[in-house]
Amino acid sequence: MKRFLLFIGFLIITAALATGGAAVYVYVQYTSPSNLAQERDIIIPQGTGVRGIAEIFQRENIITEPLIFLAGVRVSQLDRSLRAGEYHFPARVSPKQAAEILAFGDTVKRFVTIPEGLRSGEIVDRINLVDGLSGEIIDIPTDGTLLPETYQFSFGDTKQSIIDRMRAAHDEMVKQLWPGRQEGLPFDTIEEAVILASIVERETGVAGERARVAGVFINRLRRDMRLQSDPTVAYALSPDKRLERPLTRKDWRFESPYNTYVTGGLPPGPITNPGRDAFYAVLHPAATEDLYFVADGTGGHAFARTLDEHNRNVAKWRRIRDGQ
């Protein structure tokens, strides 16, 4: 009887040691550095289960034995917390660390930059080409309703979500800046300010000129002078896409409410999507007596108070343009 009890005890101890040894083996493999030679970003598609994640990690050399990974996330209670997305994994990341990266949901941050001065259709075209965004854009927003900026997103975010955020950012921008505008401006509404900002945005790409260009247009509006802005003519001629040719004298006579050579005041709507600085400039225009400006051949503009001075600047620009 005593021998039998000793034998049973031996079997129990042996089983415990075997079980403990297996547990130690799983723990060591689960927590040890992997064979991932270099850091990299890996995408876990939506709908991927734990076994699918294990297969991806095996292909990427993060794990060698899927069953050990499955056991590890089950014991650590992470098996229901692993999330789809794009993640960054450092070289030699352990299976445990890889599982925690997915569980914490710290996805790779991507960015899309939308320059100032694009029409809404051009913005939609750019977003449609951005790698990592999904879905379709429902419709093309009205010009002047989107704020050009750099937007952060994660892999799998929708294209429409970028448009929605641009629209919300625009609304927030005008809400912040409009109350602090100068007094006595020759327009009464946010919509009119956005229209003028869209013209300023297309007239100059030089940051230091925006307030002065805005000042010229403010002066002309106050004197009931036509704005005579070339970008409005280009928009009138081609409202759906950017005009890909220089303007002619005939173009300046084109009948359209958007052509500020033939109509007074502001056009009926924005001609592009202005940025924050252009909108700020029309709310805080430079104090100037200038009524005219023309390209100066260096990327900026020559400003003038009188028509005679302006004509001299135009003649100088033409000589530069023609290489004389």
C-alpha positions in Angstrom: 0.0 0.0 0.0 2.8 2.4 0.9 4.6 1.7 -2.4 1.3 2.4 -4.3 0.9 5.8 -2.6 4.5 6.7 -3.3 3.9 5.7 -7.0 0.8 7.9 -7.2 2.7 10.8 -5.6 5.5 10.4 -8.1 3.0 10.5 -11.0 1.4 13.7 -9.6 4.8 15.4 -9.2 5.9 14.3 -12.7 2.7 15.7 -14.2 3.1 19.0 -12.3 6.7 19.3 -13.4 5.7 18.6 -17.0 2.8 21.1 -16.9 5.0 23.7 -15.2 7.7 23.1 -17.8 5.3 23.6 -20.6 4.1 26.8 -19.0 7.6 28.1 -18.6 8.4 27.2 -22.3 5.3 29.1 -23.5 6.2 32.1 -21.3 9.8 32.3 -22.5 8.8 32.0 -26.2 6.0 34.6 -25.7 8.2 37.2 -24.1 11.5 36.6 -25.9 12.7 38.9 -28.8 11.4 37.9 -32.2 13.3 37.4 -35.5 11.9 40.7 -36.9 15.2 42.1 -38.3 14.1 45.7 -38.9 11.4 47.9 -37.6 8.4 48.1 -39.9 4.7 49.1 -40.2 2.2 46.2 -40.5 -1.5 46.4 -41.4 -4.0 44.3 -39.6 -7.1 44.3 -41.8 -10.6 44.9 -40.4 -12.3 41.7 -39.4 -9.0 39.8 -38.7 -9.4 37.4 -35.8 -6.7 36.3 -33.4 -5.7 33.3 -35.6 -5.5 35.6 -38.6 -3.3 38.0 -36.6 -1.1 35.0 -35.6 -0.7 34.1 -39.3 0.3 37.7 -40.2 2.8 37.8 -37.3 4.3 34.5 -38.4 4.7 35.8 -42.0 6.4 38.9 -40.6 8.8 36.8 -38.3 7.3 38.2 -35.1 6.3 34.7 -34.0 7.5 31.3 -35.0 4.7 29.2 -33.4 1.1 30.5 -33.7 -0.1 28.2 -30.9 2.3 29.8 -28.4 1.0 33.3 -29.4 -2.6 32.1 -29.1 -1.9 30.7 -25.7 0.0 33.9 -24.6 -2.8 36.3 -25.5 -5.4 34.0 -24.0 -3.6 33.7 -20.7 -2.8 37.5 -20.6 -6.5 38.2 -21.5 -5.6 40.2 -24.6 -7.3 37.9 -27.1 -10.4 40.1 -27.2 -8.6 43.4 -27.2 -6.5 43.1 -30.4 -7.6 45.8 -32.9 -7.3 46.1 -36.6 -5.2 49.0 -38.0 -1.7 49.9 -39.1 0.9 49.6 -36.4 4.6 50.2 -36.0 6.7 47.3 -34.6 10.3 47.8 -33.5 13.0 45.3 -34.5 13.1 42.2 -32.4 9.7 43.0 -30.9 8.5 40.1 -28.7 5.1 38.4 -29.4 3.9 39.8 -26.0 4.9 43.4 -27.0 3.3 43.0 -30.4 0.1 41.9 -28.8 0.1 44.8 -26.4 0.7 47.2 -29.4 -2.5 46.0 -31.0 -4.4 46.0 -27.7 -3.5 49.6 -26.9 -4.6 50.7 -30.4 -1.7 53.1 -31.0 -2.0 53.1 -34.7 0.5 54.7 -37.2 -0.3 58.3 -37.8 -0.6 59.3 -41.5 -0.9 62.8 -42.8 -2.5 64.5 -45.8 -1.6 68.1 -46.7 -4.1 70.2 -48.7 -2.5 73.4 -50.0 -4.3 76.7 -49.9 -6.0 77.9 -53.1 -7.4 74.7 -54.5 -11.0 74.4 -55.6 -13.1 71.8 -53.9 -13.0 69.5 -56.9 -9.2 69.6 -56.9 -9.2 68.7 -53.2 -11.5 65.8 -53.8 -9.1 64.6 -56.5 -6.1 64.8 -54.2 -7.9 62.9 -51.4 -8.9 60.2 -53.8 -5.2 59.5 -54.5 -4.2 59.3 -50.8 -3.0 55.8 -49.9 -4.6 54.3 -46.8 -8.0 56.0 -47.0 -11.1 54.0 -47.8 -14.6 54.6 -49.2 -15.9 57.3 -51.5 -16.6 61.0 -51.2 -20.3 61.6 -51.3 -20.3 64.8 -53.3 -18.0 67.8 -54.1 -18.4 70.5 -51.5 -19.0 74.1 -52.4 -15.9 76.2 -53.0 -15.0 78.2 -49.9 -16.3 75.7 -47.4 -13.1 73.6 -46.7 -10.1 74.7 -44.7 -6.7 73.7 -46.4 -4.4 72.3 -43.7 -2.5 69.2 -42.8 -4.8 66.5 -41.5 -3.8 63.4 -39.5 -5.5 60.1 -40.2 -5.1 56.4 -39.6 -5.1 53.6 -42.2 -8.7 52.7 -43.1 -10.2 56.1 -42.2 -12.7 57.2 -44.9 -12.1 59.8 -47.5 -15.4 61.4 -46.5 -14.1 61.8 -43.0 -11.3 64.0 -44.2 -13.8 66.2 -46.1 -16.1 66.4 -43.1 -13.1 67.4 -40.9 -12.1 70.1 -43.4 -15.6 71.5 -43.4 -15.7 71.5 -39.6 -12.3 73.1 -39.4 -13.4 75.9 -41.8 -16.5 76.6 -39.7 -14.4 76.7 -36.5 -11.8 79.0 -38.2 -14.4 81.6 -39.3 -16.1 81.4 -35.9 -12.9 82.2 -34.2 -11.6 85.0 -36.5 -14.8 86.8 -37.5 -15.5 88.5 -34.1 -12.0 90.1 -34.1 -12.3 91.8 -37.5 -11.4 95.5 -38.0 -14.2 97.9 -37.9 -15.5 99.6 -41.0 -14.8 96.9 -43.5 -16.8 97.2 -46.8 -18.6 93.9 -46.3 -21.1 92.6 -43.7 -21.1 88.9 -43.7 -18.8 85.9 -43.2 -19.7 84.7 -46.7 -18.5 88.0 -48.2 -15.2 87.8 -46.2 -14.7 84.2 -47.5 -15.3 85.3 -51.1 -12.7 88.1 -50.8 -10.3 85.8 -49.0 -10.6 83.3 -51.9 -9.5 86.1 -54.3 -6.6 87.2 -52.1 -5.5 83.5 -51.9 -5.4 83.2 -55.7 -3.7 86.5 -56.2 -0.6 85.9 -54.2 1.4 83.0 -52.8 3.7 85.3 -50.8 2.7 85.2 -47.2 3.9 88.8 -46.5 1.8 90.2 -49.3 -1.6 88.9 -48.3 -2.6 91.8 -46.0 -1.4 94.4 -48.6 -3.3 92.7 -51.4 -6.3 92.6 -49.2 -5.8 96.3 -48.5 -5.9 97.1 -52.2 -9.2 95.2 -52.7 -10.6 96.9 -49.6 -9.7 100.3 -51.0 -11.3 99.5 -54.3 -14.5 98.3 -52.7 -14.7 101.5 -50.7 -14.3 103.6 -53.8 -16.8 101.5 -55.8 -14.0 100.5 -58.2 -14.1 97.1 -59.9 -11.8 94.6 -58.3 -10.3 93.6 -61.8 -8.9 90.3 -60.4 -7.6 87.9 -63.1 -8.3 84.8 -61.0 -12.0 85.7 -61.0 -11.9 85.8 -64.8 -10.3 82.4 -64.9 -13.0 81.0 -62.6 -15.7 82.6 -64.7 -14.3 81.0 -67.9 -13.8 77.6 -66.3 -15.8 77.1 -63.1 -15.4 73.3 -63.0 -11.7 72.9 -63.4 -8.6 75.2 -63.4 -8.0 77.2 -66.6 -4.8 75.9 -68.1 -3.9 78.9 -70.4 -3.0 82.6 -70.0 -5.8 85.1 -70.1 -6.4 87.3 -73.1 -7.9 90.8 -73.5 -11.0 89.1 -74.9 -11.3 87.1 -71.6 -11.5 90.2 -69.6 -14.7 91.1 -71.4 -16.4 87.7 -70.8 -19.8 88.3 -69.3 -20.2 86.5 -66.0 -21.1 87.6 -62.4 -17.7 86.1 -61.4 -15.7 88.3 -63.8 -14.7 91.3 -61.7 -13.6 93.2 -64.8 -17.2 93.6 -66.0 -19.1 93.5 -62.7 -18.8 95.6 -59.6 -18.4 94.4 -56.0 -17.7 90.9 -55.0 -18.5 87.9 -57.2 -21.5 85.7 -56.0 -19.3 83.0 -54.4 -15.7 82.0 -53.5 -13.4 81.0 -56.4 -11.3 78.7 -54.2 -10.8 77.4 -50.7 -8.7 80.1 -48.8 -6.5 79.3 -45.9 -6.5 80.8 -42.4 -3.9 83.5 -43.3 -5.9 84.8 -46.3 -9.1 84.9 -44.3 -7.3 86.8 -41.5 -5.8 89.2 -44.0 -9.2 90.4 -45.3 -10.4 90.9 -41.7 -7.2 92.8 -40.9 -6.1 94.4 -44.2 -2.9 96.5 -44.4 -3.4 100.3 -44.0 -2.4 101.4 -47.5 -3.3 103.9 -50.2 -2.5 101.4 -52.9 -5.2 100.7 -55.6 -3.2 98.5 -58.0 -0.7 95.7 -58.1 1.0 93.7 -60.8 3.6 90.9 -60.8 7.2 92.1 -60.4 9.0 89.2 -61.9 10.4 87.9 -58.6 7.3 86.0 -57.4 5.8 89.0 -55.7 4.0 92.1 -56.8 4.7 95.8 -57.4 2.0 98.0 -55.8 0.9 101.5 -56.9 -1.4 104.3 -55.7 -2.0 105.8 -59.1 -2.9 104.5 -62.5 0.2 106.2 -64.0 2.5 104.4 -61.5 0.7 101.2 -62.1 1.1 101.5 -65.9 4.8 101.9 -65.4 4.9 98.8 -63.3 2.9 96.9 -65.9 5.3 98.0 -68.7 8.3 96.8 -66.5 6.6 93.5 -65.9 6.0 93.0 -69.6 9.6 93.6 -70.4 10.6 91.0 -67.8 8.1 88.6 -69.1 9.2 89.0 -72.7 12.9 88.7 -71.7 13.8 92.3 -72.8 
